[in-house]
């Protein structure tokens, strides 16, 4: 069982800049601009105060930052009528997107750009714990995004985790070669540097075997033998716990067609 995200936030304080304020400081703080890719912990006072109307802007002025992963603390709790709003405009779009959080309904999400606006409102009644979240602009933040990836060229694809990978990951992705490539099989080969924390972090690959059945290979430690996928797609599920990380995984996916068993055996020699 995973520890709660509240523990995660305490753990990440060793790695993230933490913004913690009194009610007066929180109300007047305009936000910040960062030049690194380090995570930032943003939180309201606990418990927060009444009569708050807060407007803050956060920007990562770094060319490597293309998106920001927002990961909420499990303790987030706002009184009825109070709300947190996060506004952003995706890189590829001009539409302004607003996400509003109330009560205890706080779910992590990806901001597909390098900046966001935070608005927080509390009324005159009672207050609760408030909110706290990690804004992670690192490669791990981008890696968390659940994505189905389609390749349009009949060429070997490189697939890898961040090195080192981050803690508390739970990522699922599907990789496929589209019909125009005439891919019948895929050969998956792992880099020798592949390594996950033994007993705690796992990469599970699901694919179709030569009998047409759903097969599964689990990596926990070093790299496995090469895998042959008897279809044009496969999926991965990568999980890491709250402490300890290593190199991660790195693999190539090579599309094949018109290859018999003899050629496959020779390819694996």
N, C-alpha and C positions, 0 to 999 in steps of 0.2 A: 504493500500500500504506500502511495506517495504521501509525504508530509504536506501540510497545508501550504497554500501560497503565502500565508502570513509568515511562515518560517522562511520561505524562499526570499521574501523581501528583506528579512533580517540578514539572511546569508548574503544577499547581493549588495548590502550596504558596504561590504568590504570592497566591492568592485564598482559601485555606482556613486555618483554625486548625489547627495541627499538634500532635498529642499524641505526643511521643516520650519514652520513659522508660528508665531503667536497670531491671534485673530487680527490684530491691527496690522502686523507685517504682511499677513496673507492677503488682506483686503487691498493693500496698496502696492503689492509686488507686481511689476508689469510683465514678468516673464524673463527669458534669457536667450542668448545666442551662443552656440557652442562650435568649436572648431575641431573637436576630436570626434571619435565614434564610440565614446564610452557611454554606457547606460546612465540614465538619470532617474532618481526616485522622486516623484512629485506627490505631495500629500497635503491634505487640509489639516488644520488643527484637530486634535482628538480630545474631547468632542469639539465640533466646530461651534461657532457663535451664531446667534440670530442676526437678522438685518444685514446679511452679506450679499453684495453684488460684485463679483470678482471677474475681471477680464485679464487674461494673461496670454502671451504669445511665446511659443518656443520654436526655435529654428536651429538646424544643424548646418553650419556654413562649411561643408566639407564635400568635395566632389564625389567621395566614395559613398555618401549617404543617399540612397534612392528611396528608402522606405523606413518606417519606424514601427516596431512591434509594441503594442500597449498591453501590459500584463497586470491585471488588477489583484489587489490583496483580497483574500477571502473575507476579511472583516468589514469590507465596505458596506455602509448602511446609512441611508439618508431618510430623514423624516418625511412623511407624506406632504407634498407641496414643495419640497426642496429638490433641486436637480443639478446634475453636472452635465455640461454639454462640451463635446469636442468637435471642432469644425476643421475641415481640410479640403483642399482642391487637388485631386490627383494630377500627376504629371501629364497624363495623356488626355485630360479632359478639362473643360472649363466649368463644369458643374460643381457647385459648392455642396459638400456632403456634411450633414449634421448627425451626430450620434448622441442621443440623450439617455442618461442613466438615472434611475430613480429607485428608491427602496433598497433592495438587496440584489437587484438584477444587474450584475456587472460581468460582462463577458469580454475576454480579450479579443483584439482585432488588429489588423494591419493598416497603418496609415501609408498609402502608396505615394508619398512625397516626403520632403525633408522639413516640413513645417506644419504646425497646427495651432489653432486658437483654443484656449480653455476658458469656458464661462461657468461660473458657479453661483447659484442663488439659494439663499435660505430666507424663510419668512420669519414671522414674529413668535412662532410657537416653540415647542421643545425641539431639541436637537439630539442627534445620535453620534455614532463614532466618526462618520465622515467618509472620506475616500483616500486611497493611496494606490499608486501604480508605478511600475517601472516602464519608462520610455526607452526602448532599446533600438538604437540606430545601427548596430553592428551587423556584420554578415549573418550572425545567428538570428537576429531579428528578421532579416529578409528570408532566411532559410526556413523559418517557422511557417511561412505562408504555404497553405495547402494548395498545390497546383498540379494539374494534369499537363504533362509536357509531351508534345507531339513533334517528332522529327520528320522533316519533309525531304531529306536527302538520304541517299543510300550510302551513308558514311558512319564510321565509328563515332559514338558519342561518349564524352567524358562526363561521369557523374560522381560527385563527391560531396561530403559534408564539409563544414568549416573545419579548419585545423588550427588549434584544437577546437573540438566542438564544445558547445555550451551545456550547462546543466539544465535539468527540468525540461527536456525536449520531448515532444510527442508529435511526430511529423509523419504524415502519410502522403505519398506521391505515386502517381502512375506515369509510366514512360511507354510511349508507343511510336512505331514507325507507320506513317499513314499509307493508305492503299496504293498510292502512286509509286512507292518504292518496291512493291512486290515482295516485301519481306515475309519469309515463311518461318524463319527461326532467328534467334538472337543468341550470340555467345557472350556470356558475362564473365569477365576476367578481373580479378582483384589485384590491386597494387600490393606489393609486399609490405608496405608501411602500414597497411590497414590494421588498426587495433582499437578495441573498445574495452572499457573497464570490465574486468571479468566478474561475473555474478550480478552485475547491476545494470549495465547498458547493453542494448540489443538492437541489431538490425535484422528484420525479418523480410525475406524476399519471397513473394508469391508469384507463381508462374505455371504454365501448362507443361506437363512432362510429355515424353514421347508416346505415352498411351492415351493422351488427351485428358488426363486427370489433373486436378489442381494440386500442385506440389508446393512445398515450403522449405526454405533453407534459413536457418537461424545462425547469425554470427554473434558470438560473445567472446571476444578475445582477438586472436589473429585471423588472417584471411582464410577462407575455405578454398576447396578446389573450384575450378571453373564450372559454370552452370550453363546448360543449353536449354533455352526456352523454345518450345515448339509452337510458337505463335508470334504475332508481331508486337506483343506488349507484355509488361510485367509491372508489379507494384512493389513498393517498399514501405516498411513501417519502422521508423527509428525512434527509440526511446532512451532517455538518459535520466538518472536519478539526480538528487540534489547536491551531491558532492563528488569530486573526482572526475577528471576527463582526460582523454588521451588524443592520439592523432585523429581518430575517426575512421571513416572509410573513403576509399577512392577506387573506382572501378571503370572499366570500359564496356560498352554495349555495342557489339558489332552485328549489324544486320546480315542475314544470309538468305539465299534462295538457290534452289537447284543443287543442294549439297546433300550427298548421301552419307550413310553411316561410316563408310571407309574414309571419306574426306574429313569427317568430324573427328574420327580417331586420330588421323594424322595431324590435324590441327591442334589436338590436345597433347601431342608428344613434346 
